[in-house]
Amino acid sequence: MRASSWQEQKVQFRTRYLFWVLAMAFFNLSNGLAPAWLTLARMNWALMVYAVCVTALFIHASKIHCCPARYRLAMWLDLAIVAIAVVNDPYPLPPSELVFIVVVLGNGMRYGMRIFAEALAGSFAAIILAFILRFTGHGQELSPGLIFLNLFGGIILVYSYILMGRIEKNRHQLEQQSRLDSLTGVMNRRALFELATPMIQQAERSKSPLTVMFADLDKFKAINDSCGHSVGDLVLRDFADILQHAVRGYDLVARLGGDEFVLLLPDANMDQAEQTARRIQQAVRDYATQKKLDFSVSFGLGEAPRHGCELATILHQVDLALYQSKTDRHNGIERVPDVTPPSSS
């Protein structure tokens, strides 16, 4: 499911009000034809209840734009009122049935394939229920015209679902490709900053640590100079593979640029991150020995939100710690120091 912009949702709510006005006119100006099931007064009450519910959802949407539960509730409310309209449609070929197509397409194209599938299944179930009430309760028979109307409508919906699925698949692939570094296959800089924000916010809400690891390859420039950029590119790709195999499935690995990589480890403190860094260093040593290359990796470690509530702030401090690990020639792993407030005495 994807979120829909507030502008798109306003269009959808205005469309609901438009169809509500048309429904009121349809049932009250049908040349004296009464609804097939309910009385005209009760049908008007049903439409008024729908309008009140839509208004309440509209107010909620104006305050909280993204709410999947509201998307679903509004969709099922649409399906319910359309089913009531079909049951009570006074015409042998109920034109109100076409509104099912609008409901399914309007929700599916805004909120993604999951809610599209729900709307499609819900519309088919609502049509079956409406026809049971419409024809078994009044002894009417299905006409060939009505059968073909439903077949054509069903084909349109199923075909739209298949077509939308292909469009969504292509869109998802393009979106994923735009987030990946073309050389190493890990997340690129843009995706790193996009995904880091909600991860840091989640860490703040849950009071759980999020460790930021800044990895930098030592002596990598010498590899490019002596062995060529093709070997350097191979080293970067293999190093990215080492990083991905060393972390958990829900950790994030990204290439910041050049030979610099960033890892985000949710629910992991710096002690746990340091253990991961040591495993990576050992894997790099084994790789360098196997390839007969002279390089290593250094790490700077920081933690959100303790060292900052934005990735740029944390990275700046981690970068300083990484530089310190290189100049002091420690074990190649340096933590961001906690600032101790000055004593008042």
WOZI-V277124 format. One record per pair of residues at least 24 apart in sequence whose C-alpha atoms are under 10 Angstrom apart, sorted by the first residue. I is the first residue (numbers start at 1). J is the second residue. D is the distance in whole Angstrom. If there is no record, write none. Layout:
# WOZI-V277124
[[I & J & D] [I & J & D]]
This chain:
# WOZI-V277124
[[1 & 68 & 8] [1 & 108 & 9] [1 & 110 & 9] [1 & 111 & 5] [1 & 112 & 5] [1 & 113 & 7] [1 & 114 & 6] [1 & 115 & 7] [1 & 116 & 9] [2 & 66 & 9] [2 & 68 & 9] [2 & 109 & 10] [2 & 110 & 8] [2 & 111 & 5] [2 & 112 & 6] [2 & 113 & 9] [2 & 114 & 9] [2 & 115 & 9] [3 & 65 & 9] [3 & 66 & 6] [3 & 67 & 8] [3 & 68 & 8] [3 & 71 & 9] [3 & 110 & 8] [3 & 111 & 6] [3 & 112 & 8] [4 & 65 & 8] [4 & 66 & 7] [4 & 67 & 9] [4 & 68 & 10] [4 & 71 & 9] [4 & 107 & 10] [4 & 109 & 10] [4 & 110 & 6] [4 & 111 & 6] [4 & 112 & 9] [5 & 65 & 7] [5 & 66 & 8] [5 & 110 & 9] [5 & 111 & 10] [6 & 61 & 8] [6 & 62 & 8] [6 & 63 & 10] [6 & 64 & 9] [6 & 65 & 6] [6 & 66 & 8] [7 & 65 & 10] [8 & 110 & 8] [9 & 58 & 9] [9 & 61 & 8] [9 & 62 & 9] [9 & 65 & 8] [9 & 66 & 10] [9 & 71 & 9] [9 & 107 & 10] [9 & 110 & 9] [10 & 58 & 8] [10 & 61 & 9] [10 & 62 & 9] [12 & 58 & 10] [12 & 103 & 10] [12 & 106 & 7] [12 & 107 & 9] [12 & 110 & 9] [13 & 54 & 8] [13 & 55 & 9] [13 & 57 & 9] [13 & 58 & 7] [13 & 61 & 10] [13 & 74 & 10] [14 & 54 & 10] [14 & 58 & 10] [15 & 102 & 10] [15 & 106 & 9] [16 & 50 & 10] [16 & 51 & 9] [16 & 54 & 8] [16 & 55 & 10] [16 & 74 & 10] [16 & 78 & 8] [16 & 103 & 9] [17 & 50 & 10] [17 & 51 & 7] [17 & 54 & 8] [17 & 55 & 9] [19 & 99 & 9] [20 & 47 & 7] [20 & 48 & 9] [20 & 50 & 8] [20 & 51 & 7] [20 & 81 & 10] [21 & 47 & 9] [21 & 51 & 10] [23 & 47 & 8] [23 & 82 & 10] [23 & 85 & 8] [23 & 96 & 8] [24 & 48 & 9] [26 & 85 & 10] [26 & 89 & 9] [26 & 90 & 10] [26 & 95 & 10] [26 & 96 & 9] [27 & 85 & 9] [27 & 88 & 9] [27 & 89 & 8] [27 & 90 & 8] [30 & 89 & 10] [30 & 90 & 8] [30 & 91 & 9] [32 & 90 & 10] [33 & 89 & 9] [33 & 90 & 6] [33 & 91 & 8] [34 & 88 & 8] [34 & 89 & 9] [34 & 90 & 6] [34 & 91 & 10] [35 & 85 & 9] [35 & 86 & 10] [35 & 87 & 8] [35 & 88 & 5] [35 & 89 & 6] [35 & 90 & 5] [35 & 91 & 9] [36 & 85 & 10] [36 & 86 & 9] [36 & 87 & 7] [36 & 88 & 4] [36 & 89 & 6] [36 & 90 & 5] [36 & 91 & 9] [36 & 134 & 8] [36 & 135 & 10] [36 & 137 & 10] [36 & 138 & 8] [37 & 84 & 9] [37 & 85 & 10] [37 & 86 & 10] [37 & 87 & 7] [37 & 88 & 5] [37 & 89 & 8] [37 & 90 & 9] [37 & 133 & 8] [37 & 134 & 7] [37 & 137 & 8] [37 & 138 & 9] [38 & 84 & 9] [38 & 85 & 10] [38 & 87 & 9] [38 & 88 & 7] [38 & 89 & 10] [39 & 88 & 9] [40 & 88 & 9] [43 & 81 & 10] [43 & 84 & 8] [43 & 85 & 8] [43 & 88 & 8] [46 & 81 & 8] [46 & 84 & 8] [46 & 85 & 9] [47 & 81 & 7] [47 & 82 & 10] [47 & 84 & 9] [47 & 85 & 9] [49 & 81 & 10] [50 & 77 & 7] [50 & 78 & 8] [50 & 80 & 9] [50 & 81 & 7] [53 & 77 & 8] [54 & 78 & 9] [68 & 111 & 9] [68 & 115 & 9] [71 & 107 & 8] [71 & 110 & 10] [71 & 111 & 8] [71 & 115 & 8] [72 & 107 & 9] [72 & 111 & 10] [72 & 115 & 7] [72 & 118 & 9] [72 & 119 & 9] [74 & 107 & 9] [75 & 103 & 7] [75 & 104 & 8] [75 & 106 & 9] [75 & 107 & 7] [75 & 108 & 10] [75 & 115 & 9] [75 & 116 & 10] [75 & 118 & 9] [75 & 119 & 7] [75 & 122 & 9] [76 & 103 & 9] [76 & 118 & 9] [76 & 119 & 8] [76 & 122 & 8] [76 & 123 & 9] [76 & 126 & 10] [78 & 102 & 10] [78 & 103 & 7] [78 & 104 & 9] [78 & 119 & 10] [78 & 123 & 10] [79 & 103 & 7] [79 & 104 & 9] [79 & 119 & 8] [79 & 122 & 7] [79 & 123 & 6] [79 & 124 & 10] [79 & 125 & 10] [79 & 126 & 7] [79 & 127 & 9] [80 & 122 & 9] [80 & 123 & 9] [80 & 126 & 7] [80 & 130 & 10] [81 & 126 & 10] [82 & 123 & 9] [82 & 126 & 8] [82 & 127 & 9] [82 & 130 & 9] [83 & 123 & 8] [83 & 125 & 10] [83 & 126 & 6] [83 & 127 & 7] [83 & 128 & 9] [83 & 129 & 8] [83 & 130 & 6] [83 & 131 & 9] [84 & 126 & 9] [84 & 127 & 10] [84 & 129 & 10] [84 & 130 & 7] [84 & 133 & 10] [84 & 134 & 10] [85 & 130 & 9] [86 & 126 & 9] [86 & 127 & 8] [86 & 130 & 6] [86 & 131 & 8] [86 & 133 & 10] [86 & 134 & 8] [87 & 126 & 10] [87 & 127 & 9] [87 & 129 & 9] [87 & 130 & 5] [87 & 131 & 7] [87 & 132 & 9] [87 & 133 & 7] [87 & 134 & 5] [87 & 135 & 9] [88 & 130 & 9] [88 & 133 & 9] [88 & 134 & 7] [89 & 134 & 9] [92 & 140 & 9] [92 & 141 & 10] [92 & 142 & 9] [92 & 143 & 8] [92 & 145 & 9] [92 & 146 & 8] [93 & 142 & 10] [93 & 143 & 8] [93 & 144 & 10] [93 & 145 & 7] [93 & 146 & 6] [93 & 147 & 9] [93 & 149 & 8] [94 & 146 & 8] [94 & 149 & 9] [95 & 149 & 10] [97 & 123 & 10] [97 & 127 & 8] [97 & 130 & 10] [97 & 149 & 9] [97 & 150 & 8] [97 & 153 & 9] [98 & 149 & 9] [98 & 150 & 9] [98 & 153 & 7] [99 & 123 & 10] [100 & 124 & 9] [100 & 126 & 9] [100 & 127 & 9] [100 & 153 & 9] [100 & 154 & 10] [100 & 157 & 9] [101 & 153 & 7] [101 & 154 & 9] [101 & 156 & 8] [101 & 157 & 7] [101 & 160 & 10] [102 & 157 & 10] [104 & 157 & 8] [104 & 160 & 10] [104 & 161 & 9] [105 & 157 & 8] [105 & 160 & 8] [105 & 161 & 9] [105 & 164 & 10] [108 & 160 & 9] [108 & 161 & 8] [108 & 164 & 8] [109 & 160 & 10] [109 & 161 & 9] [109 & 164 & 7] [109 & 168 & 10] [112 & 164 & 9] [112 & 165 & 9] [112 & 168 & 8] [113 & 161 & 8] [113 & 162 & 10] [113 & 164 & 8] [113 & 165 & 7] [113 & 168 & 8] [113 & 169 & 10] [114 & 165 & 10] [116 & 157 & 10] [116 & 160 & 10] [116 & 161 & 7] [116 & 164 & 9] [116 & 165 & 9] [117 & 158 & 10] [117 & 161 & 8] [119 & 157 & 10] [120 & 154 & 9] [120 & 157 & 7] [120 & 158 & 8] [120 & 161 & 8] [123 & 154 & 9] [123 & 157 & 10] [124 & 150 & 10] [124 & 154 & 8] [124 & 157 & 10] [179 & 254 & 10] [180 & 254 & 8] [180 & 255 & 9] [181 & 254 & 8] [181 & 255 & 7] [181 & 256 & 9] [181 & 257 & 9] [183 & 233 & 7] [183 & 234 & 9] [183 & 236 & 8] [183 & 237 & 7] [183 & 240 & 10] [183 & 255 & 10] [184 & 233 & 8] [184 & 234 & 9] [184 & 235 & 10] [184 & 236 & 7] [184 & 237 & 5] [184 & 238 & 8] [184 & 239 & 9] [184 & 240 & 6] [184 & 241 & 8] [184 & 254 & 9] [184 & 255 & 8] [185 & 237 & 8] [185 & 240 & 8] [185 & 241 & 9] [185 & 253 & 10] [185 & 254 & 9] [185 & 255 & 9] [186 & 237 & 9] [186 & 240 & 7] [186 & 241 & 9] [186 & 243 & 10] [186 & 244 & 8] [186 & 252 & 9] [186 & 253 & 6] [186 & 254 & 5] [186 & 255 & 7] [186 & 261 & 10] [187 & 252 & 8] [187 & 253 & 6] [187 & 254 & 4] [187 & 255 & 6] [187 & 256 & 9] [187 & 261 & 10] [187 & 262 & 10] [188 & 253 & 9] [188 & 254 & 6] [188 & 255 & 5] [188 & 256 & 7] [188 & 257 & 8] [188 & 261 & 9] [188 & 262 & 10] [189 & 254 & 7] [189 & 255 & 6] [189 & 256 & 5] [189 & 257 & 7] [189 & 261 & 9] [189 & 262 & 9] [190 & 254 & 9] [190 & 255 & 10] [190 & 256 & 9] [191 & 254 & 8] [191 & 255 & 10] [191 & 256 & 10] [192 & 252 & 8] [192 & 253 & 8] [192 & 254 & 6] [192 & 255 & 8] [192 & 256 & 8] [192 & 262 & 8] [192 & 263 & 9] [192 & 264 & 9] [192 & 311 & 9] [193 & 254 & 10] [193 & 256 & 10] [193 & 310 & 9] [193 & 311 & 7] [193 & 312 & 8] [194 & 311 & 10] [195 & 252 & 9] [195 & 264 & 10] [196 & 252 & 9] [196 & 264 & 8] [196 & 310 & 8] [196 & 311 & 7] [196 & 312 & 10] [197 & 309 & 9] [197 & 310 & 7] [197 & 311 & 7] [199 & 252 & 10] [199 & 264 & 9] [199 & 265 & 9] [199 & 266 & 7] [199 & 304 & 9] [199 & 311 & 10] [200 & 264 & 10] [200 & 266 & 9] [200 & 303 & 10] [200 & 304 & 6] [200 & 305 & 7] [200 & 308 & 9] [200 & 309 & 7] [200 & 310 & 7] [200 & 311 & 8] [201 & 304 & 9] [201 & 305 & 9] [201 & 309 & 8] [201 & 310 & 9] [202 & 266 & 9] [202 & 305 & 10] [203 & 266 & 7] [203 & 267 & 8] [203 & 303 & 10] [203 & 304 & 7] [203 & 305 & 7] [203 & 309 & 10] [204 & 304 & 8] [204 & 305 & 6] [204 & 306 & 9] [204 & 309 & 8] [206 & 267 & 10] [207 & 267 & 9] [207 & 304 & 10] [207 & 305 & 9] [208 & 266 & 8] [208 & 267 & 6] [208 & 268 & 8] [208 & 269 & 9] [208 & 304 & 9] [208 & 305 & 9] [209 & 265 & 8] [209 & 266 & 6] [209 & 267 & 5] [209 & 268 & 6] [209 & 269 & 6] [209 & 270 & 9] [209 & 303 & 6] [209 & 304 & 6] [209 & 305 & 7] [209 & 306 & 8] [210 & 264 & 7] [210 & 265 & 6] [210 & 266 & 4] [210 & 267 & 6] [210 & 268 & 6] [210 & 269 & 7] [210 & 270 & 9] [210 & 273 & 10] [210 & 302 & 8] [210 & 303 & 6] [210 & 304 & 5] [210 & 305 & 7] [210 & 306 & 9] [211 & 263 & 8] [211 & 264 & 6] [211 & 265 & 5] [211 & 266 & 6] [211 & 267 & 8] [211 & 268 & 6] [211 & 269 & 6] [211 & 270 & 6] [211 & 271 & 10] [211 & 272 & 9] [211 & 273 & 7] [211 & 274 & 10] [211 & 301 & 7] [211 & 302 & 6] [211 & 303 & 4] [211 & 304 & 6] [211 & 305 & 9] [211 & 306 & 10] [211 & 307 & 10] [211 & 314 & 10] [212 & 252 & 10] [212 & 262 & 7] [212 & 263 & 6] [212 & 264 & 5] [212 & 265 & 6] [212 & 266 & 9] [212 & 268 & 10] [212 & 269 & 10] [212 & 270 & 9] [212 & 273 & 8] [212 & 299 & 10] [212 & 300 & 8] [212 & 301 & 6] [212 & 302 & 5] [212 & 303 & 6] [212 & 304 & 7] [212 & 307 & 10] [212 & 311 & 8] [212 & 314 & 8] [212 & 315 & 8] [212 & 318 & 8] [213 & 253 & 9] [213 & 261 & 8] [213 & 262 & 6] [213 & 263 & 5] [213 & 264 & 6] [213 & 265 & 8] [213 & 270 & 9] [213 & 273 & 8] [213 & 274 & 9] [213 & 276 & 10] [213 & 277 & 8] [213 & 298 & 10] [213 & 299 & 6] [213 & 300 & 6] [213 & 301 & 5] [213 & 302 & 7] [213 & 303 & 9] [213 & 314 & 10] [213 & 315 & 9] [213 & 318 & 8] [213 & 319 & 10] [213 & 322 & 10] [213 & 333 & 10] [213 & 334 & 10] [213 & 335 & 9] [214 & 254 & 10] [214 & 255 & 10] [214 & 256 & 9] [214 & 260 & 7] [214 & 261 & 6] [214 & 262 & 5] [214 & 263 & 7] [214 & 264 & 9] [214 & 277 & 10] [214 & 298 & 8] [214 & 299 & 5] [214 & 300 & 5] [214 & 301 & 6] [214 & 302 & 8] [214 & 314 & 10] [214 & 315 & 7] [214 & 316 & 10] [214 & 318 & 7] [214 & 319 & 7] [214 & 321 & 9] [214 & 322 & 7] [214 & 333 & 10] [214 & 334 & 10] [215 & 243 & 10] [215 & 255 & 9] [215 & 256 & 10] [215 & 259 & 8] [215 & 260 & 6] [215 & 261 & 5] [215 & 262 & 6] [215 & 263 & 8] [215 & 277 & 9] [215 & 280 & 10] [215 & 297 & 7] [215 & 298 & 6] [215 & 299 & 5] [215 & 300 & 7] [215 & 301 & 9] [215 & 318 & 10] [215 & 319 & 9] [215 & 322 & 8] [215 & 332 & 10] [215 & 333 & 9] [216 & 256 & 10] [216 & 258 & 9] [216 & 259 & 6] [216 & 260 & 5] [216 & 261 & 6] [216 & 262 & 9] [216 & 296 & 9] [216 & 297 & 6] [216 & 298 & 5] [216 & 299 & 7] [216 & 300 & 9] [216 & 319 & 9] [216 & 322 & 8] [216 & 323 & 10] [216 & 326 & 10] [216 & 332 & 10] [217 & 258 & 9] [217 & 259 & 6] [217 & 260 & 7] [217 & 261 & 9] [217 & 284 & 10] [217 & 295 & 7] [217 & 296 & 6] [217 & 297 & 4] [217 & 298 & 6] [217 & 299 & 9] [218 & 259 & 9] [218 & 294 & 9] [218 & 295 & 5] [218 & 296 & 5] [218 & 297 & 5] [218 & 298 & 7] [218 & 326 & 9] [218 & 332 & 10] [219 & 293 & 10] [219 & 294 & 7] [219 & 295 & 5] [219 & 296 & 7] [219 & 297 & 9] [220 & 258 & 10] [220 & 259 & 7] [220 & 293 & 10] [220 & 294 & 8] [220 & 295 & 6] [220 & 296 & 8] [220 & 297 & 9] [221 & 258 & 10] [221 & 259 & 9] [221 & 295 & 9] [222 & 293 & 10] [222 & 294 & 9] [222 & 295 & 9] [223 & 293 & 8] [223 & 294 & 8] [223 & 295 & 8] [227 & 293 & 9] [232 & 259 & 9] [233 & 258 & 10] [233 & 259 & 10] [235 & 259 & 10] [235 & 284 & 10] [235 & 287 & 9] [235 & 288 & 9] [235 & 291 & 9] [235 & 293 & 10] [235 & 295 & 10] [236 & 260 & 10] [236 & 261 & 10] [238 & 284 & 9] [238 & 287 & 9] [239 & 280 & 9] [239 & 283 & 9] [239 & 284 & 7] [239 & 287 & 9] [239 & 297 & 10] [242 & 279 & 10] [242 & 280 & 7] [242 & 281 & 10] [242 & 283 & 7] [242 & 284 & 8] [242 & 287 & 9] [243 & 276 & 9] [243 & 277 & 9] [243 & 279 & 10] [243 & 280 & 7] [243 & 281 & 10] [243 & 283 & 9] [243 & 284 & 10] [244 & 280 & 10] [245 & 280 & 9] [246 & 276 & 7] [246 & 277 & 9] [246 & 279 & 7] [246 & 280 & 6] [246 & 283 & 9] [247 & 273 & 9] [247 & 276 & 7] [247 & 277 & 10] [247 & 279 & 10] [247 & 280 & 9] [259 & 297 & 10] [260 & 297 & 10] [260 & 298 & 10] [261 & 299 & 10] [262 & 299 & 10] [262 & 300 & 10] [262 & 315 & 9] [263 & 301 & 10] [264 & 302 & 10] [264 & 303 & 9] [264 & 304 & 10] [264 & 311 & 10] [265 & 303 & 9] [266 & 303 & 10] [266 & 304 & 9] [268 & 303 & 9] [269 & 301 & 10] [269 & 302 & 9] [269 & 303 & 7] [269 & 304 & 10] [270 & 301 & 7] [270 & 302 & 7] [270 & 303 & 7] [270 & 335 & 8] [270 & 336 & 10] [271 & 301 & 10] [271 & 335 & 10] [273 & 301 & 8] [273 & 302 & 9] [273 & 303 & 10] [274 & 299 & 9] [274 & 300 & 9] [274 & 301 & 8] [274 & 333 & 7] [274 & 334 & 9] [274 & 335 & 9] [277 & 301 & 9] [277 & 332 & 9] [277 & 333 & 7] [278 & 331 & 9] [278 & 332 & 9] [278 & 333 & 8] [281 & 331 & 10] [281 & 332 & 9] [281 & 333 & 10] [296 & 332 & 9] [297 & 326 & 10] [297 & 332 & 7] [297 & 333 & 9] [298 & 322 & 7] [298 & 323 & 9] [298 & 325 & 7] [298 & 326 & 7] [298 & 329 & 10] [298 & 330 & 10] [298 & 331 & 8] [298 & 332 & 4] [298 & 333 & 6] [298 & 334 & 8] [299 & 323 & 9] [299 & 325 & 8] [299 & 326 & 9] [299 & 331 & 9] [299 & 332 & 6] [299 & 333 & 5] [299 & 334 & 6] [299 & 335 & 8] [300 & 324 & 9] [300 & 325 & 8] [300 & 326 & 10] [300 & 332 & 8] [300 & 333 & 6] [300 & 334 & 5] [300 & 335 & 6] [300 & 336 & 7] [301 & 333 & 7] [301 & 334 & 6] [301 & 335 & 5] [301 & 336 & 6] [301 & 337 & 9] [302 & 334 & 9] [302 & 335 & 6] [302 & 336 & 5] [302 & 337 & 9] [302 & 338 & 10] [303 & 335 & 9] [303 & 336 & 8] [306 & 338 & 8] [307 & 336 & 8] [307 & 337 & 9] [307 & 338 & 8] [307 & 339 & 9]]
